[in-house]
Amino acid sequence: MLQTLQTLLLSVFPAMVILGGLKDVTSFTIPNWISAVLIVGFGLAAIALGLPWQTALTCLGVGVAGLLIAMGMFAMGWIGGGDAKMFAAAALWLGWPASINFVLVTGLAGGALAVSLLGLRSVWLRPLTVRGPDWVGRLAKPGGDAPYGVAIAIGALAAFPESPLALLLAAGI
């Protein structure tokens, strides 16, 4: 029973980052409740899995550092506010050293996203987007924003197996 609860609490992370990426790609927004669920979910999962307090404090420090970095990126206009909050909440879950892979994979995924958007916004592909949903047309708009939440979700999912909570669950199985 406890293992089922632990697994369910751990599934909050992938579910919320995937949902955040999907919301961002379809609406260019990541609702605040997604980051809030991630933060509360981390606390509940940490308690349920018996995360050592030193490790929890390290995760908290990584989350705060992630928030400061993401706020700087938001201030420079590189990412949106929802992206910044989701980045920080993901960093909280991932802790150290998984956050290194999180940042690296997020950067690579962001580059791939940029190249993909350039292709979608090209004179060859853009006319085809009128046949798709409205959100595809918004993605194809030249000079439009990039839904960086997609890159954050990819980076977070790639690093998640190395997170302290995922490692604790794996050790308990």
C-alpha positions as CSV (number, residue, x, y, z in Angstrom):
1,M,0.0,0.0,0.0
2,L,2.8,2.4,0.9
3,Q,4.7,1.6,-2.2
4,T,1.6,2.3,-4.3
5,L,1.2,5.7,-2.6
6,Q,4.9,6.5,-3.2
7,T,4.6,5.6,-6.8
8,L,1.5,7.7,-7.2
9,L,3.1,10.7,-5.6
10,L,6.2,10.2,-7.7
11,S,4.0,10.2,-10.9
12,V,3.0,13.8,-10.1
13,F,6.3,15.0,-11.6
14,P,6.1,13.5,-15.1
15,A,2.4,14.2,-15.3
16,M,2.8,17.9,-14.4
17,V,5.8,18.6,-16.6
18,I,4.1,16.9,-19.6
19,L,1.0,18.8,-19.0
20,G,3.0,22.1,-18.7
21,G,4.7,21.4,-22.0
22,L,1.4,20.6,-23.7
23,K,-0.3,23.7,-22.3
24,D,2.6,25.9,-23.4
25,V,2.7,24.5,-27.0
26,T,-1.1,25.0,-27.4
27,S,-1.6,28.3,-25.6
28,F,1.8,29.8,-24.8
29,T,1.0,29.8,-21.1
30,I,1.8,27.5,-18.2
31,P,-0.8,27.9,-15.5
32,N,0.5,28.7,-12.0
33,W,-1.4,25.7,-10.6
34,I,1.0,23.3,-12.4
35,S,4.0,24.7,-10.6
36,A,2.1,24.8,-7.4
37,V,1.1,21.1,-7.7
38,L,4.8,20.3,-8.5
39,I,5.9,22.1,-5.3
40,V,3.3,20.5,-3.0
41,G,3.8,17.1,-4.7
42,F,7.5,17.3,-4.0
43,G,6.9,17.9,-0.3
44,L,4.4,15.0,-0.1
45,A,6.6,12.6,-2.0
46,A,9.7,13.6,0.1
47,I,7.7,12.7,3.3
48,A,6.2,9.5,1.8
49,L,9.6,8.3,0.6
50,G,11.5,9.3,3.7
51,L,13.9,11.7,1.8
52,P,16.7,12.6,4.2
53,W,16.4,16.2,5.4
54,Q,19.9,17.0,4.1
55,T,18.9,15.9,0.6
56,A,15.6,17.7,0.9
57,L,17.5,20.9,1.8
58,T,19.8,20.4,-1.2
59,C,16.8,20.0,-3.5
60,L,15.3,23.2,-2.0
61,G,18.6,25.0,-2.7
62,V,18.7,23.7,-6.3
63,G,15.1,24.9,-6.7
64,V,15.9,28.4,-5.4
65,A,18.9,28.6,-7.7
66,G,16.7,27.4,-10.6
67,L,14.2,30.2,-9.7
68,L,16.9,32.8,-9.6
69,I,18.4,31.7,-13.0
70,A,14.9,31.4,-14.6
71,M,13.9,34.9,-13.2
72,G,17.0,36.3,-14.9
73,M,16.1,34.6,-18.2
74,F,12.5,36.0,-17.8
75,A,13.9,39.5,-17.1
76,M,15.9,39.3,-20.3
77,G,12.8,38.2,-22.3
78,W,14.2,34.8,-23.1
79,I,11.4,32.8,-21.5
80,G,8.0,33.5,-20.1
81,G,6.9,33.7,-16.4
82,G,5.2,30.2,-16.5
83,D,8.4,28.7,-18.0
84,A,10.5,30.2,-15.2
85,K,8.2,28.9,-12.5
86,M,8.0,25.4,-14.0
87,F,11.8,25.4,-14.5
88,A,12.3,26.2,-10.8
89,A,9.7,23.6,-9.6
90,A,11.3,20.9,-11.8
91,A,14.8,21.8,-10.4
92,L,13.3,21.3,-6.9
93,W,12.3,17.8,-7.7
94,L,15.5,17.0,-9.6
95,G,18.0,18.2,-7.0
96,W,21.7,17.6,-7.3
97,P,23.4,16.3,-9.5
98,A,20.4,15.5,-11.8
99,S,19.8,19.2,-12.3
100,I,23.0,19.3,-14.4
101,N,21.5,16.9,-17.0
102,F,18.2,18.8,-16.7
103,V,19.9,22.1,-17.7
104,L,21.9,20.4,-20.5
105,V,19.0,18.5,-22.0
106,T,16.7,21.5,-21.7
107,G,19.2,23.6,-23.6
108,L,19.6,21.1,-26.3
109,A,15.8,20.6,-26.6
110,G,15.4,24.4,-26.7
111,G,17.8,24.5,-29.6
112,A,15.9,21.8,-31.4
113,L,12.7,23.6,-30.7
114,A,14.1,26.8,-32.2
115,V,15.2,25.0,-35.4
116,S,11.9,23.3,-35.6
117,L,10.0,26.6,-35.3
118,L,12.2,28.2,-37.9
119,G,11.3,25.3,-40.3
120,L,7.6,25.6,-39.4
121,R,7.7,29.3,-40.0
122,S,9.4,29.0,-43.4
123,V,7.7,30.0,-46.6
124,W,7.4,26.4,-47.5
125,L,5.6,25.0,-44.4
126,R,3.7,28.0,-43.1
127,P,1.0,27.8,-45.7
128,L,0.2,24.2,-44.7
129,T,-0.5,25.3,-41.1
130,V,-3.8,26.9,-42.0
131,R,-5.3,23.4,-42.3
132,G,-4.4,22.6,-38.7
133,P,-5.7,23.8,-35.3
134,D,-5.4,27.4,-34.3
135,W,-2.5,26.7,-32.0
136,V,-0.5,25.4,-34.9
137,G,-1.1,28.7,-36.7
138,R,0.1,30.6,-33.7
139,L,3.3,28.4,-33.6
140,A,3.9,29.2,-37.3
141,K,3.5,32.9,-36.9
142,P,6.8,34.5,-38.0
143,G,8.6,36.3,-35.2
144,G,6.3,34.6,-32.6
145,D,7.2,33.3,-29.2
146,A,8.6,29.8,-28.6
147,P,6.9,27.5,-26.1
148,Y,10.0,26.8,-24.0
149,G,7.9,24.7,-21.6
150,V,8.3,21.9,-24.1
151,A,12.1,22.0,-23.8
152,I,11.8,22.2,-20.0
153,A,9.5,19.2,-20.0
154,I,11.9,17.2,-22.1
155,G,14.9,18.1,-20.0
156,A,13.0,17.3,-16.8
157,L,11.8,13.9,-18.0
158,A,15.3,13.0,-19.2
159,A,16.9,13.9,-15.8
160,F,14.1,12.5,-13.6
161,P,15.4,8.9,-13.2
162,E,18.5,10.4,-11.6
163,S,16.5,12.5,-9.0
164,P,16.8,11.7,-5.3
165,L,13.2,10.7,-5.1
166,A,13.2,8.4,-8.1
167,L,16.4,6.8,-6.8
168,L,14.8,6.2,-3.4
169,L,11.8,4.5,-5.0
170,A,14.0,2.4,-7.2
171,A,16.1,1.3,-4.2
172,G,12.9,0.3,-2.3
173,I,11.6,-1.9,-5.0
